[in-house]
Structure formats: structure tokens, C-alpha cells
Amino acid sequence: MVVCAWCRDREESSKDHVFPESVGGTRELVLPACAPCQKCIRRAEEELARRSAFAIHRAGRDFKPKNLRSDPASGAIEAVYLVRAIEGDGYAEAAAQGGQVRSLPSIEVDLRTGRGRTRGVRSDIDRLIEGLSNAATKGVAISYHWLTDLEGPGDLAADPEFWPRVFLDLRGKLLVRARDKAEGESCLNVLLVAARDGVFSRPDFNRHTDS
């Protein structure tokens, strides 16, 4: 019987890379590994390749994503907060991938005035609206991220030009960006009500056309 090289307890069910492909490993160097150990190691690999200081170095060296065609998020640095200032027009969502910065589609709400705005190409905004409609009708869970957790120059959380928003990550998952839970829930509620009332399907609804 061949046992797992990691836990030395369970029988192996597959093989695992000695050095993960995400950090330049090859398929030739493998070890027997059981499914539970592979699951744990995969989480560690994702942390290293997507959310560590090494991930930033990896992107800077233009390390090519492995599965970009089948997985839009392949090679992405999953930073909790990545926003860029748009001169005279607030802040946009973005993600780093393969040494490039990619814009993410969003719908923002100024809770003080009730104004809204969209960012992204039409097809991406349509996907975002479809996600909101599904969330409104099916109760899909949506994750929150707070601006107070942001590290960097300036106090973005105090800037009135930042509007809370719902946006899509690289995998098409809905996320809320806001200063705190109350603001995030208010923003999301406004957009879910708009989705239920068909606001986004009206002829006068403006879809932004950023490139």
C-alpha cells in the first residue's frame, strides 16, 4: 500500500506537485498525496500565489497565468482592496493579474443624494445586473469588504467622492465595498430593490462604457 507522503497515515488517492505550478513547479516532480492533504496544501498554495508578498513579486515578473482561458481569475492577486482614483469621478475597482491592472464592473450609489453610476463595459455591467437580479430573487449570499481595512496613503474612507458599490470580481462573484456594515447594507438594499423593480431594464438606464 502506498501512503500519503504528507500525513503518512492515509492511503494516497492521487499525486501532488513537490513544487506548485503556481510558483514555477513542474508536473515531473510529484509525490503521492491523499485528498484531505491535497485540499490543505491547495489552500496554502493559493495564499502564497494570490495573497502574499510573493504574489506581488510574481506579478511584477510577468509570470503568465496558467489557465487564463478556462479561469478568468487565473494568476490574479486577490487583494482585499484595490481601488484607483479617477480624476474628478471618484474611485474605480480593479484587480492585478499577470502584471496588468484590470478594471472591474461596478454600480455605485451616493446614499446622500440617491444618485448612482456604473463603471465598466456594457457586457460586464449586464453580468453585474444579472447577478443582482439573481440575488434579489434567490437570496444569493454577497460578501462585504470595508474601506476601514485599507492600508495606504490618504484616508479614502473619509473622502465623500467614494461611493459604496456592488462589483464583480474576476470570477464573477458579487462583492460589496463600503465604509462599514450599515453603509454596505444600505447600498446593497437600494440596488436589490432597483433590480426587483426592473430599474436596470428601463430604456433610460445608462450603462457606462469604460474601456
Backbone as ProteinMPNN parsed JSONL, in Angstrom:
{"seq_chain_A": "MVVCAWCRDREESSKDHVFPESVGGTRELVLPACAPCQKCIRRAEEELARRSAFAIHRAGRDFKPKNLRSDPASGAIEAVYLVRAIEGDGYAEAAAQGGQVRSLPSIEVDLRTGRGRTRGVRSDIDRLIEGLSNAATKGVAISYHWLTDLEGPGDLAADPEFWPRVFLDLRGKLLVRARDKAEGESCLNVLLVAARDGVFSRPDFNRHTDS", "coords_chain_A": {"N_chain_A": [[0.845, -1.191, 0.0], [0.573, 2.211, -0.866], [1.238, 5.113, 0.88], [0.141, 8.431, 1.838], [2.429, 11.02, 1.222], [2.556, 13.236, 2.803], [0.958, 13.149, 5.244], [1.475, 10.577, 6.05], [-0.315, 8.673, 6.811], [-2.967, 8.206, 5.687], [-4.07, 6.316, 2.808], [-2.755, 7.013, -0.403], [-4.531, 8.837, -2.928], [-4.097, 10.206, -5.135], [-1.735, 12.292, -6.92], [0.619, 14.798, -5.93], [2.145, 17.963, -6.675], [5.591, 18.476, -6.038], [6.749, 21.018, -6.039], [4.59, 23.659, -6.335], [2.757, 24.426, -9.345], [1.965, 27.037, -9.515], [4.047, 28.492, -8.505], [6.035, 28.074, -10.258], [6.653, 25.373, -10.461], [6.888, 21.961, -11.775], [5.212, 19.307, -13.578], [6.612, 16.973, -13.448], [7.894, 16.429, -11.029], [6.551, 14.839, -8.492], [4.552, 13.703, -5.693], [3.025, 11.041, -3.795], [-0.258, 11.643, -2.619], [-2.954, 12.141, -0.334], [-6.485, 12.931, -0.537], [-7.511, 14.737, 1.562], [-5.101, 15.977, 2.441], [-4.22, 17.143, 0.064], [-6.2, 19.081, -0.284], [-5.713, 20.821, 1.886], [-3.099, 21.659, 1.246], [-3.567, 22.925, -1.168], [-4.96, 25.201, -0.361], [-2.923, 26.54, 1.007], [-1.153, 26.976, -1.123], [-2.671, 28.747, -2.715], [-2.802, 30.932, -1.004], [-0.106, 31.689, -0.963], [0.398, 32.206, -3.72], [-1.522, 34.088, -4.442], [-2.128, 35.966, -2.409], [0.047, 36.893, -0.956], [3.239, 38.556, -0.195], [4.932, 37.477, -2.04], [3.219, 37.068, -4.175], [2.906, 39.601, -5.275], [5.506, 40.081, -6.181], [5.612, 38.031, -8.049], [3.684, 38.852, -9.944], [4.922, 41.176, -10.818], [7.068, 40.141, -12.201], [5.923, 39.32, -14.46], [4.716, 36.791, -14.62], [3.191, 34.269, -16.351], [-0.283, 33.607, -16.337], [-1.696, 30.359, -15.725], [-4.126, 29.076, -16.459], [-5.735, 30.866, -17.973], [-7.598, 30.96, -20.058], [-9.647, 29.145, -19.352], [-10.186, 29.885, -16.77], [-11.003, 32.91, -15.611], [-9.879, 34.155, -13.426], [-7.351, 33.193, -13.101], [-4.027, 33.452, -12.043], [-4.435, 35.845, -10.764], [-3.893, 38.466, -8.373], [-5.326, 38.342, -5.342], [-6.132, 40.791, -3.88], [-7.525, 42.303, -1.012], [-8.437, 44.936, -1.049], [-8.398, 46.965, -3.778], [-8.337, 49.78, -5.311], [-8.66, 52.484, -7.642], [-8.032, 55.907, -8.198], [-10.134, 58.051, -10.05], [-9.793, 60.85, -11.818], [-11.699, 63.493, -10.776], [-13.957, 61.916, -10.702], [-14.481, 60.073, -8.66], [-13.797, 56.76, -7.454], [-12.568, 53.705, -8.805], [-13.022, 50.149, -9.085], [-10.523, 47.579, -9.232], [-8.32, 44.904, -10.334], [-5.265, 43.085, -9.966], [-3.53, 41.253, -12.39], [-1.439, 38.97, -13.903], [0.654, 40.859, -14.171], [-0.719, 43.037, -15.094], [-3.213, 45.623, -14.61], [-6.551, 45.202, -14.151], [-9.709, 46.567, -14.843], [-12.741, 46.435, -12.939], [-16.23, 45.725, -13.176], [-18.77, 47.863, -11.794], [-21.514, 49.064, -9.799], [-22.394, 52.028, -8.36], [-23.576, 53.882, -5.504], [-24.617, 56.984, -4.357], [-25.458, 57.606, -1.289], [-26.282, 59.899, -0.048], [-27.522, 61.584, -1.875], [-28.914, 59.927, -3.541], [-28.118, 59.449, -6.082], [-26.713, 57.458, -8.754], [-24.124, 55.493, -10.374], [-22.454, 53.747, -13.002], [-19.655, 51.6, -13.752], [-17.533, 50.251, -16.19], [-17.47, 48.005, -19.045], [-20.231, 47.489, -21.306], [-21.102, 44.768, -21.537], [-20.047, 43.617, -19.207], [-21.329, 45.102, -17.231], [-23.926, 44.248, -17.722], [-23.695, 41.582, -16.872], [-23.25, 42.024, -14.175], [-25.684, 43.216, -13.43], [-27.38, 41.07, -13.934], [-26.449, 39.341, -11.945], [-27.212, 40.795, -9.649], [-29.986, 40.72, -9.979], [-30.454, 37.978, -9.69], [-29.617, 37.701, -7.051], [-31.556, 39.239, -5.812], [-33.87, 37.771, -6.235], [-33.313, 35.16, -5.5], [-31.902, 35.184, -3.172], [-29.059, 35.124, -3.019], [-25.927, 34.825, -1.418], [-23.817, 37.571, -0.546], [-20.603, 38.933, -0.325], [-18.922, 41.217, 1.937], [-16.675, 44.018, 1.954], [-14.623, 46.219, 3.753], [-13.777, 49.687, 3.741], [-12.339, 50.712, 5.826], [-10.419, 48.879, 6.396], [-8.445, 49.331, 4.626], [-5.081, 49.828, 3.683], [-2.721, 52.339, 3.121], [-1.682, 55.434, 1.431], [-3.275, 58.464, 2.476], [-6.744, 59.05, 3.477], [-9.05, 57.246, 2.491], [-11.553, 56.396, 3.332], [-12.692, 58.651, 4.441], [-13.242, 60.264, 2.345], [-15.633, 61.97, 0.542], [-16.033, 61.523, -2.132], [-15.851, 58.865, -2.61], [-18.121, 56.397, -3.3], [-20.283, 53.923, -1.952], [-20.486, 50.59, -3.276], [-21.587, 47.839, -5.427], [-19.773, 45.231, -6.895], [-18.23, 43.125, -9.431], [-16.02, 40.435, -8.996], [-13.063, 38.847, -10.465], [-13.939, 36.289, -10.932], [-16.572, 36.575, -11.324], [-18.087, 36.904, -9.068], [-20.329, 38.476, -6.819], [-19.582, 41.366, -4.9], [-19.544, 43.627, -2.118], [-18.467, 46.906, -1.531], [-17.746, 49.099, 1.01], [-17.847, 51.633, 3.643], [-18.611, 50.762, 6.156], [-20.682, 48.301, 7.866], [-23.374, 49.208, 7.989], [-23.512, 51.149, 5.927], [-22.831, 49.526, 3.748], [-24.938, 47.643, 3.732], [-27.094, 49.358, 3.27], [-26.496, 50.361, 0.707], [-26.499, 47.955, -0.798], [-29.161, 47.164, -0.399], [-30.567, 49.222, -1.719], [-29.803, 48.704, -4.375], [-30.713, 46.086, -4.761], [-33.459, 46.424, -4.5], [-33.86, 48.078, -6.708], [-33.202, 46.248, -8.707], [-35.273, 44.348, -8.361], [-37.443, 45.957, -9.008], [-37.098, 46.393, -11.666], [-35.572, 48.505, -12.6], [-33.074, 48.532, -13.872], [-33.584, 47.561, -16.383], [-34.889, 49.483, -17.757], [-35.325, 51.786, -20.513], [-34.084, 54.261, -20.107], [-32.012, 53.789, -18.392], [-28.631, 54.202, -17.81], [-25.859, 52.612, -19.079], [-22.547, 52.511, -18.377], [-19.627, 52.923, -20.457], [-16.843, 52.256, -20.134], [-13.478, 51.577, -21.167]], "CA_chain_A": [[0.0, 0.0, 0.0], [1.299, 3.478, -0.914], [0.575, 6.076, 1.759], [0.333, 9.846, 1.542], [3.766, 11.488, 1.608], [2.45, 14.36, 3.734], [0.472, 12.763, 6.575], [1.982, 9.239, 6.345], [-1.38, 7.959, 7.514], [-3.986, 7.737, 4.748], [-3.62, 5.816, 1.514], [-2.795, 8.072, -1.422], [-5.564, 8.708, -3.949], [-3.668, 10.99, -6.289], [-0.357, 12.77, -6.784], [0.713, 16.241, -5.712], [3.412, 18.522, -7.114], [6.551, 18.828, -4.991], [6.727, 22.469, -6.095], [3.344, 24.027, -7.029], [2.876, 25.082, -10.641], [1.736, 28.466, -9.34], [5.324, 29.143, -8.194], [7.022, 27.651, -11.247], [6.932, 23.944, -10.404], [6.596, 21.166, -12.961], [4.435, 18.085, -13.354], [7.502, 15.821, -13.349], [8.228, 16.172, -9.629], [5.285, 14.621, -7.786], [4.543, 12.826, -4.525], [1.685, 10.505, -3.509], [-0.956, 12.501, -1.665], [-4.359, 11.83, -0.132], [-7.372, 14.047, -0.849], [-7.532, 15.778, 2.601], [-3.848, 16.746, 2.44], [-4.21, 17.972, -1.137], [-7.085, 20.222, -0.035], [-4.992, 21.75, 2.769], [-1.962, 22.22, 0.516], [-4.097, 23.838, -2.184], [-5.251, 26.478, 0.309], [-1.634, 27.193, 1.261], [-0.637, 27.431, -2.413], [-3.438, 29.922, -3.127], [-2.376, 32.045, -0.148], [1.213, 32.098, -1.426], [0.387, 32.692, -5.097], [-2.523, 35.132, -4.687], [-2.363, 36.951, -1.359], [1.258, 37.145, -0.174], [4.209, 39.456, -0.822], [5.444, 36.779, -3.211], [2.272, 37.247, -5.271], [3.213, 40.89, -5.912], [6.746, 39.843, -6.928], [5.26, 37.154, -9.162], [3.01, 39.664, -10.956], [5.9, 42.109, -11.359], [7.943, 39.408, -13.121], [5.087, 38.956, -15.604], [4.511, 35.346, -14.594], [1.988, 34.053, -17.148], [-1.322, 32.757, -15.737], [-1.694, 29.023, -16.305], [-5.418, 28.657, -17.004], [-6.484, 32.101, -18.211], [-8.735, 30.73, -20.948], [-10.723, 28.446, -18.66], [-10.434, 30.51, -15.468], [-10.678, 34.339, -15.72], [-9.139, 34.618, -12.248], [-6.038, 32.552, -13.041], [-2.903, 34.373, -11.93], [-4.818, 37.127, -10.162], [-3.595, 38.763, -6.976], [-6.618, 38.573, -4.722], [-6.033, 41.82, -2.858], [-8.83, 42.601, -0.43], [-8.819, 46.249, -1.537], [-7.615, 47.508, -4.876], [-9.139, 50.82, -5.95], [-7.85, 53.516, -8.278], [-8.708, 57.188, -8.296], [-10.481, 58.562, -11.372], [-9.782, 62.293, -11.588], [-12.994, 64.149, -10.858], [-15.054, 60.956, -10.858], [-14.484, 59.066, -7.614], [-12.851, 55.647, -7.407], [-12.981, 52.51, -9.534], [-12.491, 48.863, -8.643], [-9.57, 46.969, -10.166], [-7.614, 43.713, -9.852], [-3.985, 42.852, -10.621], [-3.472, 39.929, -12.987], [-0.41, 38.8, -14.912], [1.409, 42.089, -14.356], [-1.605, 44.078, -15.588], [-4.313, 46.01, -13.738], [-7.81, 45.077, -14.88], [-10.863, 47.229, -14.248], [-13.857, 45.563, -12.597], [-17.507, 46.431, -13.303], [-19.408, 48.199, -10.522], [-22.62, 50.023, -9.727], [-22.185, 52.786, -7.133], [-24.723, 54.658, -5.034], [-24.372, 58.077, -3.414], [-26.591, 57.491, -0.376], [-26.709, 61.235, 0.374], [-28.347, 62.212, -2.91], [-29.661, 58.928, -4.286], [-27.554, 59.292, -7.425], [-25.969, 56.239, -8.992], [-23.31, 55.473, -11.579], [-21.873, 52.452, -13.325], [-18.315, 51.589, -14.347], [-17.25, 49.009, -16.882], [-18.032, 47.849, -20.38], [-21.647, 47.136, -21.269], [-21.313, 43.343, -21.289], [-19.75, 43.349, -17.801], [-22.42, 45.68, -16.439], [-25.066, 43.351, -17.882], [-23.462, 40.436, -15.985], [-23.437, 42.511, -12.811], [-27.126, 43.381, -13.233], [-27.94, 39.721, -13.843], [-26.126, 38.852, -10.61], [-28.076, 41.485, -8.686], [-31.345, 40.197, -10.147], [-30.479, 36.656, -9.067], [-29.54, 37.896, -5.605], [-32.834, 39.795, -5.354], [-34.939, 36.776, -6.321], [-32.914, 33.861, -4.949], [-31.214, 35.346, -1.896], [-27.652, 34.735, -3.127], [-25.076, 35.486, -0.425], [-22.875, 38.536, -1.1], [-19.564, 39.255, 0.645], [-18.662, 42.633, 2.19], [-15.314, 44.466, 2.236], [-14.723, 47.548, 4.369], [-12.703, 50.625, 3.432], [-11.546, 50.964, 7.031], [-9.317, 47.92, 6.411], [-7.495, 49.7, 3.587], [-3.796, 50.39, 4.069], [-2.144, 53.114, 2.022], [-1.665, 56.868, 1.665], [-4.559, 59.152, 2.472], [-7.853, 58.446, 4.198], [-10.096, 57.043, 1.492], [-12.845, 56.242, 3.995], [-13.235, 59.97, 4.756], [-13.422, 61.017, 1.106], [-17.026, 61.874, 0.084], [-16.08, 61.121, -3.539], [-16.026, 57.422, -2.675], [-19.498, 55.932, -3.109], [-20.361, 52.467, -1.777], [-20.846, 49.949, -4.535], [-21.531, 46.401, -5.655], [-18.959, 44.989, -8.072], [-17.929, 41.735, -9.747], [-14.602, 40.088, -9.021], [-12.664, 38.199, -11.71], [-14.69, 35.049, -11.115], [-17.98, 36.899, -11.492], [-18.757, 36.883, -7.768], [-20.762, 39.788, -6.339], [-18.98, 41.867, -3.669], [-19.933, 44.984, -1.712], [-17.381, 47.713, -0.961], [-18.355, 50.2, 1.764], [-17.089, 52.06, 4.828], [-18.998, 49.944, 7.304], [-21.786, 47.389, 7.589], [-24.611, 49.948, 7.742], [-23.443, 51.726, 4.596], [-22.856, 48.441, 2.782], [-26.279, 47.083, 3.66], [-27.969, 50.359, 2.636], [-26.177, 50.351, -0.723], [-26.977, 46.71, -1.382], [-30.621, 47.17, -0.38], [-31.014, 50.108, -2.801], [-29.591, 48.057, -5.668], [-31.59, 44.92, -4.851], [-34.811, 46.947, -4.766], [-33.841, 48.517, -8.101], [-33.238, 45.042, -9.543], [-36.619, 43.772, -8.272], [-38.401, 46.871, -9.651], [-36.822, 46.488, -13.096], [-34.94, 49.788, -12.949], [-31.93, 48.338, -14.764], [-34.039, 47.195, -17.729], [-35.574, 50.616, -18.375], [-34.558, 52.398, -21.614], [-33.31, 55.43, -19.689], [-30.902, 53.421, -17.524], [-27.384, 54.425, -18.533], [-24.739, 51.704, -18.844], [-21.261, 53.144, -18.691], [-18.865, 52.207, -21.493], [-15.401, 52.36, -19.925], [-12.687, 50.568, -21.865]], "C_chain_A": [[0.887, 1.25, 0.0], [0.547, 4.502, -0.071], [0.923, 7.5, 1.341], [1.699, 10.305, 2.059], [3.701, 12.592, 2.652], [2.047, 13.911, 5.137], [0.981, 11.39, 7.013], [0.946, 8.367, 7.033], [-2.364, 7.345, 6.522], [-3.361, 7.231, 3.448], [-3.754, 6.919, 0.473], [-3.902, 7.784, -2.423], [-5.176, 9.435, -5.223], [-2.203, 11.355, -6.092], [-0.37, 14.287, -6.669], [2.085, 16.718, -6.175], [4.316, 18.8, -5.918], [6.643, 20.343, -4.887], [5.491, 22.877, -6.903], [3.614, 24.705, -8.373], [2.728, 26.596, -10.517], [3.009, 29.224, -8.981], [6.438, 28.632, -9.117], [7.38, 26.192, -11.216], [6.543, 23.229, -11.685], [5.807, 19.931, -12.571], [5.324, 16.862, -13.12], [7.813, 15.445, -11.905], [6.937, 16.056, -8.823], [5.489, 13.661, -6.619], [3.156, 12.226, -4.378], [1.021, 11.353, -2.428], [-2.417, 12.093, -1.569], [-5.191, 13.093, -0.365], [-7.403, 15.107, 0.258], [-6.264, 16.623, 2.627], [-3.768, 17.646, 1.21], [-5.066, 19.215, -0.946], [-6.395, 21.269, 0.827], [-3.849, 22.443, 2.024], [-2.435, 23.218, -0.534], [-4.416, 25.201, -1.569], [-3.965, 27.255, 0.578], [-1.036, 27.74, -0.032], [-1.353, 28.698, -2.876], [-3.042, 31.145, -2.297], [-1.041, 32.592, -0.631], [1.134, 32.789, -2.783], [-0.522, 33.893, -5.31], [-2.567, 36.236, -3.645], [-1.133, 37.285, -0.533], [2.141, 38.174, -0.866], [4.81, 38.807, -2.062], [4.532, 36.987, -4.412], [2.543, 38.553, -6.016], [4.489, 40.759, -6.738], [6.459, 39.028, -8.182], [4.609, 37.947, -10.291], [3.994, 40.617, -11.617], [6.856, 41.465, -12.344], [7.181, 38.904, -14.347], [4.957, 37.449, -15.745], [3.174, 35.038, -15.27], [0.974, 33.174, -16.418], [-1.438, 31.428, -16.473], [-2.986, 28.701, -17.041], [-6.303, 29.847, -17.352], [-7.702, 31.87, -19.089], [-9.917, 30.098, -20.23], [-11.095, 29.094, -17.339], [-10.032, 31.975, -15.528], [-9.854, 34.866, -14.555], [-7.759, 34.008, -12.139], [-4.928, 33.597, -13.003], [-3.222, 35.676, -11.238], [-4.294, 37.25, -8.74], [-4.911, 39.129, -6.315], [-6.467, 39.551, -3.558], [-7.425, 42.107, -2.318], [-9.333, 43.949, -0.94], [-7.867, 46.699, -2.63], [-8.509, 48.5, -5.606], [-8.199, 51.838, -6.572], [-8.675, 54.778, -8.428], [-8.945, 57.554, -9.754], [-10.655, 60.069, -11.208], [-11.16, 62.905, -11.837], [-14.178, 63.206, -10.916], [-14.951, 59.805, -9.86], [-13.429, 57.999, -7.778], [-13.426, 54.419, -8.109], [-12.339, 51.272, -8.936], [-11.541, 48.303, -9.699], [-8.961, 45.737, -9.519], [-6.32, 43.563, -10.636], [-3.943, 41.427, -11.137], [-2.396, 39.899, -14.057], [0.374, 40.06, -15.199], [0.583, 43.247, -14.879], [-2.655, 44.406, -14.528], [-5.592, 46.014, -14.563], [-8.924, 45.775, -14.134], [-11.969, 46.213, -14.0], [-15.164, 46.351, -12.695], [-18.137, 46.69, -11.941], [-20.609, 49.102, -10.755], [-22.522, 50.686, -8.367], [-23.435, 53.592, -6.79], [-24.237, 55.743, -4.081], [-25.592, 58.13, -2.493], [-27.094, 58.845, 0.103], [-27.71, 61.834, -0.61], [-29.222, 61.226, -3.67], [-29.168, 58.725, -5.703], [-26.811, 57.951, -7.535], [-25.118, 56.377, -10.236], [-22.73, 54.073, -11.765], [-20.478, 52.643, -13.884], [-18.109, 50.231, -15.001], [-17.886, 48.966, -18.262], [-19.445, 47.281, -20.277], [-21.873, 45.669, -20.918], [-21.052, 42.979, -19.828], [-20.833, 43.916, -16.888], [-23.663, 44.798, -16.535], [-24.915, 42.119, -16.982], [-23.678, 40.825, -14.531], [-24.924, 42.66, -12.493], [-27.813, 42.022, -13.115], [-27.665, 39.117, -12.463], [-26.982, 39.488, -9.534], [-29.51, 40.969, -8.761], [-31.476, 38.82, -9.51], [-30.441, 36.768, -7.545], [-30.875, 38.389, -5.047], [-33.925, 38.739, -5.307], [-34.609, 35.47, -5.605], [-32.165, 33.961, -3.631], [-29.775, 34.899, -1.914], [-26.814, 35.517, -2.121], [-24.06, 36.391, -1.114], [-21.892, 38.934, -0.008], [-19.362, 40.762, 0.753], [-17.168, 42.862, 2.412], [-15.379, 45.912, 2.703], [-13.523, 48.418, 4.006], [-11.818, 50.898, 4.637], [-10.38, 49.989, 7.155], [-8.226, 48.279, 5.413], [-6.229, 50.288, 4.179], [-3.218, 51.141, 2.886], [-2.211, 54.592, 2.333], [-3.068, 57.462, 1.625], [-5.626, 58.383, 3.232], [-9.026, 58.319, 3.239], [-11.472, 56.972, 2.13], [-13.493, 57.584, 4.311], [-13.541, 60.796, 3.512], [-14.861, 60.868, 0.61], [-17.147, 61.474, -1.376], [-16.136, 59.6, -3.695], [-17.473, 57.089, -2.382], [-19.477, 54.42, -2.889], [-20.882, 51.83, -3.058], [-20.921, 48.433, -4.426], [-20.708, 46.205, -6.917], [-18.744, 43.487, -8.266], [-16.433, 41.508, -9.673], [-14.292, 39.332, -10.309], [-13.402, 36.895, -11.976], [-16.189, 35.307, -11.279], [-18.78, 36.846, -10.207], [-19.103, 38.296, -7.332], [-20.089, 40.128, -5.017], [-19.497, 43.268, -3.396], [-18.716, 45.674, -1.122], [-18.019, 48.912, -0.273], [-17.494, 50.54, 2.966], [-17.383, 51.183, 6.042], [-20.232, 49.129, 6.93], [-23.069, 48.132, 7.249], [-24.636, 50.534, 6.339], [-23.533, 50.64, 3.528], [-24.245, 47.854, 2.617], [-27.253, 48.052, 2.998], [-27.759, 50.385, 1.13], [-26.747, 49.112, -1.387], [-28.5, 46.691, -1.45], [-31.179, 48.041, -1.499], [-30.917, 49.399, -4.146], [-30.458, 46.816, -5.839], [-33.031, 45.342, -5.126], [-34.91, 47.403, -6.221], [-33.923, 47.324, -9.051], [-34.63, 44.421, -9.545], [-37.639, 44.617, -9.023], [-38.138, 47.052, -11.145], [-36.176, 47.778, -13.531], [-33.844, 49.611, -13.993], [-32.324, 47.948, -16.187], [-34.767, 48.34, -18.429], [-34.703, 51.25, -19.461], [-33.673, 53.554, -21.172], [-32.175, 55.085, -18.732], [-29.615, 53.472, -18.319], [-26.323, 53.42, -18.121], [-23.471, 52.382, -19.291], [-20.52, 52.322, -19.749], [-17.379, 52.461, -21.344], [-14.688, 51.289, -20.742], [-11.778, 49.878, -20.867]], "O_chain_A": [[1.84, 1.337, 0.775], [-0.643, 4.732, -0.283], [1.871, 7.734, 0.592], [2.072, 10.012, 3.195], [4.698, 12.858, 3.323], [2.715, 14.252, 6.112], [0.934, 11.061, 8.198], [1.292, 7.43, 7.753], [-2.575, 6.132, 6.509], [-2.278, 7.658, 3.048], [-4.734, 7.664, 0.462], [-4.181, 6.626, -2.733], [-5.833, 9.303, -6.255], [-1.52, 10.811, -5.224], [-1.234, 14.968, -7.223], [3.069, 15.983, -6.084], [3.853, 19.305, -4.895], [6.619, 20.896, -3.788], [5.364, 22.471, -8.058], [4.576, 25.459, -8.519], [3.291, 27.349, -11.311], [3.068, 30.445, -9.125], [7.623, 28.742, -8.802], [8.331, 25.787, -11.885], [5.938, 23.824, -12.577], [5.738, 19.558, -11.4], [4.846, 15.83, -12.648], [7.979, 14.265, -11.594], [6.304, 17.064, -8.51], [6.466, 12.914, -6.567], [2.182, 12.85, -4.801], [1.657, 11.733, -1.445], [-3.046, 11.747, -2.568], [-4.65, 14.198, -0.386], [-7.328, 16.294, -0.062], [-6.329, 17.839, 2.81], [-3.302, 18.782, 1.301], [-4.693, 20.296, -1.402], [-6.476, 22.464, 0.542], [-3.653, 23.652, 2.151], [-1.784, 24.238, -0.765], [-4.169, 26.236, -2.188], [-3.916, 28.473, 0.401], [-0.478, 28.837, -0.044], [-0.712, 29.624, -3.375], [-2.958, 32.257, -2.82], [-0.852, 33.806, -0.705], [1.739, 33.844, -2.977], [-0.323, 34.649, -6.261], [-3.0, 37.346, -3.956], [-1.267, 37.916, 0.516], [1.844, 38.616, -1.976], [5.157, 39.494, -3.022], [5.007, 37.074, -5.544], [2.424, 38.61, -7.239], [4.558, 41.26, -7.86], [7.004, 39.307, -9.25], [4.935, 37.745, -11.461], [3.924, 40.849, -12.824], [7.4, 42.138, -13.219], [7.721, 38.159, -15.164], [5.071, 36.9, -16.841], [2.131, 35.501, -14.807], [1.332, 32.102, -15.929], [-1.295, 31.372, -17.694], [-2.954, 28.118, -18.125], [-7.498, 29.837, -17.054], [-8.734, 32.511, -18.892], [-11.064, 30.473, -20.471], [-12.197, 28.882, -16.834], [-8.839, 32.277, -15.501], [-9.202, 35.903, -14.674], [-7.05, 34.279, -11.169], [-4.894, 34.512, -13.827], [-2.352, 36.541, -11.135], [-4.254, 36.273, -7.993], [-5.543, 40.118, -6.688], [-6.651, 39.184, -2.398], [-8.394, 42.15, -3.076], [-10.52, 44.096, -1.232], [-6.66, 46.798, -2.41], [-9.34, 48.108, -6.425], [-7.081, 52.037, -6.097], [-9.863, 54.728, -8.745], [-8.061, 57.386, -10.595], [-11.578, 60.511, -10.524], [-11.705, 62.844, -12.939], [-15.301, 63.648, -11.156], [-15.303, 58.672, -10.191], [-12.303, 58.282, -8.187], [-14.621, 54.136, -8.015], [-11.256, 51.334, -8.355], [-11.723, 48.52, -10.897], [-9.069, 45.543, -8.308], [-6.271, 43.873, -11.826], [-4.28, 40.491, -10.412], [-2.421, 40.69, -14.999], [0.73, 40.315, -16.349], [1.118, 44.335, -15.091], [-2.954, 43.585, -13.661], [-5.703, 46.74, -15.551], [-9.072, 45.599, -12.924], [-12.119, 45.25, -14.753], [-15.199, 47.527, -12.333], [-18.057, 45.853, -11.041], [-20.703, 49.803, -11.763], [-22.559, 50.012, -7.337], [-24.236, 53.935, -7.659], [-23.53, 55.458, -3.114], [-26.641, 58.644, -2.88], [-28.213, 58.942, 0.608], [-28.646, 62.521, -0.201], [-30.159, 61.626, -4.361], [-29.729, 57.922, -6.449], [-26.347, 57.396, -6.539], [-25.349, 57.261, -11.061], [-22.545, 53.325, -10.805], [-20.148, 53.701, -14.42], [-18.464, 49.196, -14.438], [-18.735, 49.793, -18.597], [-19.802, 46.665, -19.272], [-22.734, 45.354, -20.096], [-21.748, 42.134, -19.266], [-21.21, 43.292, -15.896], [-24.374, 44.617, -15.547], [-25.894, 41.659, -16.395], [-24.224, 40.048, -13.748], [-25.373, 42.275, -11.413], [-28.715, 41.844, -12.297], [-28.53, 38.463, -11.881], [-27.43, 38.809, -8.609], [-30.17, 40.8, -7.736], [-32.482, 38.522, -8.866], [-31.133, 36.035, -6.838], [-31.277, 38.005, -3.949], [-34.806, 38.79, -4.449], [-35.507, 34.756, -5.158], [-31.826, 32.94, -3.032], [-29.295, 34.345, -0.925], [-26.971, 36.731, -1.987], [-23.502, 36.024, -2.148], [-22.3, 39.24, 1.113], [-19.595, 41.499, -0.205], [-16.479, 42.016, 2.981], [-16.096, 46.73, 2.127], [-12.39, 47.939, 3.968], [-10.658, 51.278, 4.476], [-9.451, 50.231, 7.926], [-7.195, 47.609, 5.355], [-6.285, 51.139, 5.066], [-3.225, 50.633, 1.765], [-2.733, 54.982, 3.377], [-3.926, 57.03, 0.856], [-5.44, 57.218, 3.586], [-9.892, 59.192, 3.188], [-12.452, 57.432, 1.545], [-14.715, 57.66, 4.436], [-14.048, 61.913, 3.62], [-15.28, 59.757, 0.286], [-18.236, 61.12, -1.828], [-16.432, 59.098, -4.779], [-17.998, 57.457, -1.331], [-18.735, 53.709, -3.565], [-21.62, 52.45, -3.823], [-20.406, 47.826, -3.487], [-20.903, 46.915, -7.903], [-19.038, 42.686, -7.379], [-15.656, 42.291, -10.219], [-15.168, 39.188, -11.162], [-13.482, 36.446, -13.12], [-16.98, 34.367, -11.364], [-20.008, 36.755, -10.238], [-18.286, 39.209, -7.454], [-20.024, 39.292, -4.116], [-19.845, 44.005, -4.318], [-18.009, 45.091, -0.3], [-18.758, 49.665, -0.907], [-16.534, 49.835, 3.277], [-16.496, 50.904, 6.849], [-20.759, 49.249, 5.824], [-23.784, 47.74, 6.327], [-25.643, 50.439, 5.638], [-24.225, 50.806, 2.523], [-24.686, 47.595, 1.497], [-28.136, 47.632, 2.251], [-28.721, 50.426, 0.363], [-27.405, 49.206, -2.423], [-29.069, 46.251, -2.449], [-32.146, 47.661, -2.158], [-31.835, 49.478, -4.962], [-30.897, 46.522, -6.951], [-33.737, 44.692, -5.896], [-35.913, 47.152, -6.89], [-34.617, 47.373, -10.066], [-35.124, 44.01, -10.595], [-38.584, 44.086, -9.605], [-38.866, 47.78, -11.819], [-36.221, 48.123, -14.712], [-33.699, 50.438, -14.893], [-31.495, 47.997, -17.096], [-35.213, 48.188, -19.566], [-33.478, 51.252, -19.346], [-32.634, 53.808, -21.78], [-31.446, 55.977, -18.298], [-29.512, 52.858, -19.381], [-25.928, 53.372, -16.956], [-23.338, 52.779, -20.449], [-20.788, 51.13, -19.899], [-16.715, 52.84, -22.309], [-15.239, 50.215, -20.979], [-11.017, 48.985, -21.24]]}, "name": "protein", "num_of_chains": 1, "seq": "MVVCAWCRDREESSKDHVFPESVGGTRELVLPACAPCQKCIRRAEEELARRSAFAIHRAGRDFKPKNLRSDPASGAIEAVYLVRAIEGDGYAEAAAQGGQVRSLPSIEVDLRTGRGRTRGVRSDIDRLIEGLSNAATKGVAISYHWLTDLEGPGDLAADPEFWPRVFLDLRGKLLVRARDKAEGESCLNVLLVAARDGVFSRPDFNRHTDS"}
